Structure formats: C-alpha cells, structure tokens
Amino acid sequence: MSRASINTTSSSSESTAEPEIDAGTEQTRRTLLLGALASTACLGCFTQARAGEDPPGSDERPQKGDVLVFSEGDQEGKLITSADIPRGGPPVQAWPKDPKTSVVRSASRLNEILIIRLDPAELDEKTRERAVDGILAYSAICSHAGCPVTAWVKSDVGEKDVFKCMCHNSEYDPRAGAQVVFGPAPRRLAALPLALADGSLSVAGNFIGKVGGVQPG
C-alpha cells in the first residue's frame, strides 16, 4: 500500500511539474514571437518613413532646362504648354520639374511660379525683352510676409488686372516686371526667365531678384 502510495505521489508530482515546464517554454516562445513582430513592425515604419521622404533635388531652386508642370487642379503634375496659358490671364500656377529625373521641385513652396500671357504691346521694354510670345513667369510668393500670391483682380489703384496677395493686399503689375503698385510689399516679385520651343515651356535661367518675404528681425 505504501509503495503504491509512493508511486501515486511520484506520478502525481511528475504530472504536476510537466505543465509548469511547458508553461515556461510557451511563455518564452510568446515573448520571442512578440519581439520579432515588434521588430518587423518598427522596420516597416522605418521603411515607410524613408519612402515618404522628398526625393533629392525636390527642394532645389528652378534649374535651367527644367520643364513646368501644373501645381494644382485637375491637371496637377501635367506638363504646361504655351497653349495652356490663356491670353490676358488668369495666371497658371506651376512647379519646375527636372526632365532628366522627373523630380518635381515641390518640396519648397518658394519654387511655386505664376505663369501669365499678356499682350506684348502692354509690357514695358525690359519686361518685353524677357517675355516669350507674351508669356512671363514670376515667383508666387509675396515679398512682404511670404504669403502666396493667389489672386488676379482689378487693381485698387487702376483699371488693369494685377497679381494680388490676399494676406495684406499687396499688388504687383506683371506688365512692369511685377513691380509693387499697392500695399506694403517692399519689392517686386522675382522673375523667372523662360524659353519656348515647339510649344513647350522651360526654365531659361535662375530667378531674377530675391524670392520670398522679408525675414523678421
């Protein structure tokens, strides 16, 4: 009897101990699995973050030879031709694009451009020399506080339509090199030389003048 009891007790102890070992092993496996999953998730996040980075060259100023693409609307990203620019306005908003790498230089808002087509007879001599078939390009960033120049409206001080920044009402006349005709802006909009070949527009040189608003301090 006592021997049987000993055997029973011993078997009972063994059966009790085995689940404890299995539980420990299972816990270790779970820990390793969770760690692996967490590492994979982090790697995925890192890859996604890198994939979302702006490509090289996207924040560089327009380069000679860059083509121009729509920066907004249904045609966003599409190449702009001279036929896309309506005579007399309104202006078309554009980004420069590297034709070799297909990188759109949209990582800096200072690269946004206003393209407008005007009657060459309305342009002053210096502006006419820079125009191609009446088409001109200017920075779309106000020289006052760096707001976007978004409006093409009748001037507060004349009968002609002008570029207008709606932040502080600065107005620029593109017929006269985008000089300031109204408001607090301290200087004209920077001009961007253009070239025209077979109806396609491209950048012919660097911005003429400073791009962006007055820096505080």
C-alpha positions as CSV (number, residue, x, y, z in Angstrom):
1,M,0.0,0.0,0.0
2,S,2.7,2.4,1.0
3,R,4.6,1.6,-2.1
4,A,1.6,2.2,-4.2
5,S,1.1,5.5,-2.4
6,I,4.7,6.4,-3.1
7,N,4.2,5.6,-6.8
8,T,1.0,7.5,-6.9
9,T,2.5,10.5,-5.3
10,S,5.5,10.4,-7.5
11,S,3.4,10.2,-10.7
12,S,1.2,13.0,-9.4
13,S,4.3,15.1,-8.8
14,E,5.7,14.4,-12.3
15,S,2.4,15.2,-14.0
16,T,2.2,18.5,-12.0
17,A,5.7,19.5,-12.8
18,E,5.4,18.9,-16.6
19,P,2.8,21.6,-17.2
20,E,5.0,24.1,-15.3
21,I,7.9,23.4,-17.7
22,D,5.5,23.6,-20.7
23,A,4.1,26.9,-19.5
24,G,7.6,28.4,-19.1
25,T,8.5,27.3,-22.6
26,E,5.3,28.6,-24.1
27,Q,5.9,32.0,-22.3
28,T,9.4,32.2,-23.8
29,R,8.1,31.4,-27.2
30,R,5.4,34.1,-26.9
31,T,8.0,36.6,-25.8
32,L,10.3,35.8,-28.7
33,L,7.4,36.0,-31.1
34,L,6.1,39.3,-29.8
35,G,9.6,40.7,-30.0
36,A,10.0,39.6,-33.6
37,L,6.7,41.0,-34.5
38,A,7.6,44.4,-32.9
39,S,10.9,44.5,-34.7
40,T,9.2,43.8,-38.0
41,A,6.6,46.5,-37.3
42,C,9.3,49.0,-36.5
43,L,11.2,48.1,-39.6
44,G,8.0,48.6,-41.6
45,C,7.5,52.0,-40.1
46,F,11.1,53.0,-40.8
47,T,10.8,51.9,-44.4
48,Q,7.6,53.7,-44.8
49,A,9.1,56.9,-43.3
50,R,12.0,56.7,-45.7
51,A,9.7,56.1,-48.6
52,G,7.8,59.2,-47.7
53,E,10.9,61.4,-47.8
54,D,11.2,64.0,-50.6
55,P,13.5,62.9,-53.4
56,P,16.9,64.6,-54.0
57,G,16.6,67.8,-55.9
58,S,12.9,68.4,-55.0
59,D,13.8,71.4,-52.8
60,E,16.4,73.0,-55.2
61,R,15.6,76.2,-56.9
62,P,14.5,76.0,-60.6
63,Q,17.3,75.0,-62.9
64,K,18.0,75.9,-66.5
65,G,16.2,73.3,-68.7
66,D,13.5,72.4,-66.1
67,V,10.1,72.0,-67.6
68,L,7.0,73.3,-65.9
69,V,4.0,71.4,-64.6
70,F,0.7,72.4,-63.1
71,S,0.9,72.7,-59.3
72,E,-2.8,72.3,-58.6
73,G,-6.2,71.4,-60.0
74,D,-7.3,68.6,-62.2
75,Q,-4.1,68.8,-64.3
76,E,-1.7,68.8,-61.4
77,G,1.6,67.3,-62.4
78,K,0.9,67.7,-66.2
79,L,3.3,69.4,-68.4
80,I,2.4,73.0,-69.3
81,T,2.5,74.2,-72.9
82,S,2.0,77.7,-74.3
83,A,-1.5,76.6,-75.4
84,D,-2.4,76.1,-71.7
85,I,-1.7,79.8,-70.8
86,P,-4.8,82.0,-71.6
87,R,-4.0,85.4,-73.1
88,G,-4.8,88.2,-70.6
89,G,-4.9,85.8,-67.6
90,P,-5.6,84.4,-65.2
91,P,-2.2,83.1,-64.4
92,V,-1.3,79.4,-64.2
93,Q,0.4,78.1,-61.1
94,A,3.3,75.8,-61.7
95,W,6.2,73.9,-60.3
96,P,9.5,73.3,-62.1
97,K,10.4,69.7,-62.9
98,D,13.7,68.1,-63.7
99,P,13.1,66.4,-67.1
100,K,16.0,64.0,-66.6
101,T,15.0,62.7,-63.2
102,S,11.2,63.5,-63.3
103,V,11.6,65.1,-59.9
104,V,9.1,67.9,-59.3
105,R,10.7,70.7,-57.2
106,S,7.7,71.0,-54.9
107,A,9.5,70.4,-51.6
108,S,10.0,74.1,-51.2
109,R,7.0,76.5,-51.5
110,L,9.5,79.1,-52.7
111,N,9.6,77.3,-56.0
112,E,6.0,77.9,-56.9
113,I,5.6,80.0,-60.0
114,L,2.9,82.2,-61.7
115,I,2.9,82.0,-65.5
116,I,0.8,84.6,-67.4
117,R,0.4,85.5,-71.0
118,L,-0.1,89.2,-71.9
119,D,-0.2,91.4,-74.9
120,P,3.4,92.2,-75.7
121,A,2.3,95.8,-76.5
122,E,1.3,96.2,-72.9
123,L,4.7,95.3,-71.5
124,D,7.4,97.8,-70.6
125,E,10.6,97.5,-72.6
126,K,12.6,95.5,-70.1
127,T,9.7,93.1,-69.4
128,R,9.0,92.6,-73.1
129,E,12.7,91.5,-73.7
130,R,12.2,88.7,-71.2
131,A,8.8,87.6,-72.4
132,V,8.4,84.7,-74.9
133,D,5.3,85.1,-77.1
134,G,3.9,87.4,-74.3
135,I,4.4,84.7,-71.6
136,L,6.1,85.7,-68.3
137,A,6.9,83.8,-65.1
138,Y,7.1,85.2,-61.6
139,S,7.5,83.9,-58.1
140,A,4.2,83.1,-56.5
141,I,5.5,84.2,-53.0
142,C,4.7,87.7,-51.8
143,S,7.8,89.8,-51.0
144,H,6.1,91.2,-47.9
145,A,5.3,88.3,-45.5
146,G,5.8,85.3,-47.7
147,C,2.1,84.6,-48.3
148,P,1.1,83.0,-51.6
149,V,0.0,85.4,-54.3
150,T,-3.2,83.8,-55.5
151,A,-5.5,86.5,-57.0
152,W,-5.8,88.1,-60.4
153,V,-8.1,91.0,-59.9
154,K,-8.7,94.6,-60.8
155,S,-6.2,96.9,-59.1
156,D,-7.2,99.1,-56.2
157,V,-5.3,102.0,-57.9
158,G,-6.1,101.4,-61.6
159,E,-8.2,99.8,-64.2
160,K,-5.9,96.8,-65.0
161,D,-5.9,93.4,-63.5
162,V,-2.9,92.6,-61.3
163,F,-1.4,89.9,-59.1
164,K,-2.7,90.3,-55.6
165,C,-1.7,88.8,-52.2
166,M,-4.8,88.5,-50.1
167,C,-2.9,88.5,-46.8
168,H,-2.1,92.2,-46.7
169,N,-3.4,93.3,-50.1
170,S,-0.1,93.9,-51.9
171,E,-0.5,94.2,-55.6
172,Y,2.0,93.6,-58.4
173,D,1.9,94.6,-62.1
174,P,3.3,91.8,-64.3
175,R,3.5,94.2,-67.3
176,A,6.2,96.2,-65.5
177,G,8.3,93.4,-64.1
178,A,5.8,92.7,-61.3
179,Q,6.6,95.9,-59.5
180,V,4.6,96.8,-56.5
181,V,1.6,99.1,-57.3
182,F,-0.2,98.9,-54.0
183,G,0.2,97.6,-50.4
184,P,3.1,97.0,-48.0
185,A,5.3,94.7,-50.2
186,P,8.8,96.2,-50.2
187,R,9.9,94.9,-53.6
188,R,8.7,93.4,-56.8
189,L,8.2,89.6,-57.3
190,A,11.2,87.7,-58.5
191,A,11.1,86.9,-62.3
192,L,11.9,83.6,-63.8
193,P,13.3,83.6,-67.4
194,L,11.5,81.2,-69.8
195,A,12.3,79.5,-73.1
196,L,9.8,78.3,-75.6
197,A,10.4,75.5,-78.1
198,D,7.7,73.8,-80.2
199,G,5.1,75.0,-77.8
200,S,6.8,73.6,-74.7
201,L,7.9,76.0,-71.9
202,S,11.1,75.5,-69.9
203,V,13.2,77.5,-67.5
204,A,15.9,79.6,-69.2
205,G,17.8,80.7,-66.1
206,N,17.8,81.5,-62.4
207,F,15.3,83.7,-60.6
208,I,15.9,87.4,-61.2
209,G,15.6,89.0,-57.8
210,K,15.0,87.7,-54.3
211,V,12.4,85.1,-53.7
212,G,10.2,85.2,-50.5
213,G,9.2,87.6,-47.9
214,V,11.0,89.9,-45.5
215,Q,12.7,88.0,-42.7
216,P,11.7,89.1,-39.2
217,G,14.3,90.8,-37.1
